[in-house]
């Protein structure tokens, strides 16, 4: 039996192909699931991005968000001990940046267009608090390396595959370290080194189950959660002490 979601995917593509040329949008794209549920033991997930175009062309997809302010610290050795000495803050840093394309970006768009649409890690807009800092490049590169190491920034673009001239699909890997929040999947249709069509669709990542209840309680009642955590730790230590005394 074919899964209901796959039937929806097939129906969307068929309807898009049946629409009159005068009414058809240059690009139609969607995700097979707009909600990723994080439960205990979450090890990441794959999201299918699929769609159709109104004719030959190439497709680029960018998944990013939510943004936050981050401070990058540099460690220095003082008296034989490594400590944080200098830091630089960045604003509007996306928690996740995932890129996919049907061809290498260099072959699809010129440098200025890639920068405008934030295509490629080097074009992600991370606003430094001190733009004139002499170590700006060093801190920017360190931030990107940290994101890549944790799997939150794509090292290499995923490959978008075409079926014929119009149908496309790609599996996007969402890492296990992904934070909760609302993300945007931006899909672009490219022809002759120009963006001729675009569509944005949301992706929500949320905790569910018992783990979500604990997470929500810890953030809503942080002081109470801290007291309970200390009491549980003391109780566990006391029970362990009794167990060893009986031996």
C-alpha positions in Angstrom: 0.0 0.0 0.0 1.3 3.5 -0.9 1.7 5.8 2.1 -0.8 8.7 2.2 1.9 11.3 2.2 3.4 9.9 -1.0 0.0 10.0 -2.6 -0.2 13.7 -1.7 3.3 14.3 -3.2 2.3 12.6 -6.4 -1.0 14.5 -6.6 0.7 17.8 -6.2 3.1 17.1 -9.0 0.4 15.8 -11.3 -1.8 18.8 -10.7 1.1 21.2 -11.3 1.8 19.6 -14.6 -1.9 19.7 -15.7 -2.3 23.5 -15.0 -2.4 25.7 -18.1 0.9 27.3 -19.1 -0.6 30.8 -18.6 -1.6 30.0 -15.0 1.4 28.0 -14.0 4.0 29.4 -11.6 7.6 29.1 -12.6 8.3 26.9 -9.5 6.2 24.8 -7.1 8.0 23.2 -4.1 7.0 21.6 -0.8 8.3 19.3 2.0 7.0 15.8 2.7 6.6 16.8 6.3 6.5 20.3 7.9 7.0 19.1 11.4 10.0 17.3 12.9 9.2 15.9 16.4 12.2 15.6 18.7 11.7 12.8 21.2 14.0 10.9 23.6 16.8 9.3 21.6 16.3 11.6 18.6 19.2 10.9 16.1 18.4 13.4 13.4 15.9 13.1 10.5 15.7 13.3 6.7 13.2 15.7 5.1 12.2 15.3 1.4 12.1 18.5 -0.6 10.3 18.0 -3.9 8.7 20.0 -6.6 8.2 20.9 -10.3 9.2 23.8 -12.6 7.5 25.2 -15.7 10.4 24.1 -17.9 14.2 23.4 -18.0 16.3 25.2 -15.4 18.3 24.6 -12.2 17.2 24.6 -8.6 18.9 25.9 -5.4 17.4 25.3 -1.9 18.4 26.9 1.4 17.1 25.9 4.8 18.0 28.2 7.6 16.9 29.6 11.0 16.0 30.5 13.7 18.5 33.4 14.2 20.1 34.3 17.5 23.0 36.3 19.0 26.2 34.4 19.6 29.5 35.4 21.2 32.7 33.7 20.0 35.5 33.4 22.6 39.2 32.9 22.0 41.2 30.9 24.5 44.7 32.0 25.5 47.2 30.2 27.7 48.0 32.2 30.9 50.2 30.6 33.5 49.8 27.2 32.0 46.0 27.4 32.0 43.8 28.0 29.0 41.2 30.7 29.7 38.8 32.8 27.6 40.4 36.1 26.9 38.9 37.9 24.0 35.4 37.6 22.5 33.4 39.0 19.6 29.6 39.0 19.3 27.6 38.3 16.2 23.9 39.1 15.7 21.3 37.3 13.6 23.3 34.0 13.3 21.1 31.2 11.9 21.1 28.1 14.1 21.1 25.9 11.1 22.2 26.4 7.4 21.5 23.6 4.9 22.2 24.1 1.2 21.3 22.0 -1.8 21.6 22.6 -5.6 21.3 20.8 -8.9 24.8 22.1 -10.0 27.7 23.8 -8.3 26.8 27.3 -7.3 29.7 28.8 -9.2 28.1 27.5 -12.4 24.6 28.8 -11.6 24.9 32.4 -10.3 27.4 35.2 -10.3 29.1 36.2 -7.0 26.8 39.2 -6.3 23.7 37.2 -6.8 24.9 34.4 -4.4 25.7 37.0 -1.8 22.3 38.7 -2.2 20.4 35.4 -1.7 22.8 34.2 1.0 23.8 31.1 -1.0 26.9 29.5 0.4 28.2 29.6 3.9 30.6 32.4 3.0 27.5 34.5 2.2 25.5 33.9 5.4 24.8 37.3 7.0 26.2 37.2 10.5 26.4 40.8 11.8 29.4 41.5 14.0 28.9 43.7 17.0 32.3 45.3 16.3 32.7 45.4 12.5 36.0 47.2 12.7 37.6 44.6 14.9 41.0 43.6 13.6 40.3 39.9 14.3 36.9 39.9 12.6 37.9 37.3 10.0 39.4 35.0 12.6 36.3 35.0 14.7 34.0 34.6 11.7 35.9 31.6 10.5 35.9 30.1 14.0 32.1 30.5 14.3 31.6 28.8 11.0 34.0 25.9 11.9 32.1 25.4 15.2 28.8 25.2 13.3 30.2 22.8 10.8 31.7 20.6 13.4 28.4 20.3 15.2 26.6 19.5 11.9 24.5 22.6 11.9 26.1 24.2 8.8 26.4 22.1 5.6 30.0 21.2 4.7 28.9 20.5 1.1 25.6 21.2 -0.7 23.2 18.3 -1.1 22.5 17.3 -4.7 19.1 18.1 -6.1 18.1 15.4 -8.6 15.9 16.0 -11.6 13.5 13.5 -13.1 13.2 14.7 -16.6 13.3 18.5 -17.2 10.7 19.5 -14.6 10.5 17.3 -11.5 13.1 17.5 -8.8 13.8 16.1 -5.4 16.4 16.1 -2.6 16.7 14.5 0.8 17.9 17.1 3.4 19.6 15.7 6.5 18.6 17.5 9.8 21.2 16.8 12.5 20.4 15.5 15.9 21.9 18.7 17.5 19.3 20.9 15.8 17.5 23.3 18.1 13.8 23.7 18.2 12.1 26.5 16.3 10.6 27.6 13.0 12.8 27.3 9.9 12.4 28.4 6.3 13.1 26.4 3.2 13.8 28.8 0.4 13.7 27.3 -3.1 15.0 29.1 -6.2 14.6 28.4 -9.9 17.7 29.6 -11.9 18.0 30.2 -15.7 20.8 31.9 -17.5 22.5 32.9 -14.3 19.3 34.6 -13.0 16.7 33.7 -10.4 13.4 33.5 -12.2 11.2 32.0 -9.5 11.2 31.4 -5.8 9.1 29.8 -3.1 9.4 29.7 0.7 7.9 27.0 2.9 8.1 26.6 6.7 9.6 23.7 8.7 8.9 23.4 12.4 11.1 21.5 14.8 9.6 20.8 18.2 10.1 18.7 21.2 7.2 16.3 22.2 6.6 13.7 24.9 8.0 13.6 28.4 11.3 15.2 27.4 9.4 18.2 26.1 7.4 18.5 29.4 10.7 18.6 31.3 12.2 21.1 28.9 9.2 23.4 29.1 9.1 23.2 32.9 12.8 23.9 33.2 12.4 27.1 31.1 9.1 28.3 32.7 10.1 27.6 36.3 13.9 27.6 36.2 14.4 28.3 40.0 12.0 25.4 41.0 13.7 23.1 38.5 17.1 23.9 39.9 15.9 23.1 43.5 14.4 19.8 42.3 17.5 18.9 40.5 19.7 19.5 43.6 17.3 17.5 45.8 17.3 14.6 43.3 21.1 14.7 43.2 21.3 14.7 47.0 18.8 11.8 47.3 20.7 9.8 44.7 23.9 10.3 46.6 22.3 9.4 49.9 20.9 6.1 48.5 24.2 5.3 46.9 25.9 5.8 50.3 23.4 3.5 52.0 24.0 0.8 49.4 27.7 0.9 49.9 27.3 0.8 53.7 25.4 -2.4 53.5 28.2 -4.2 51.7 
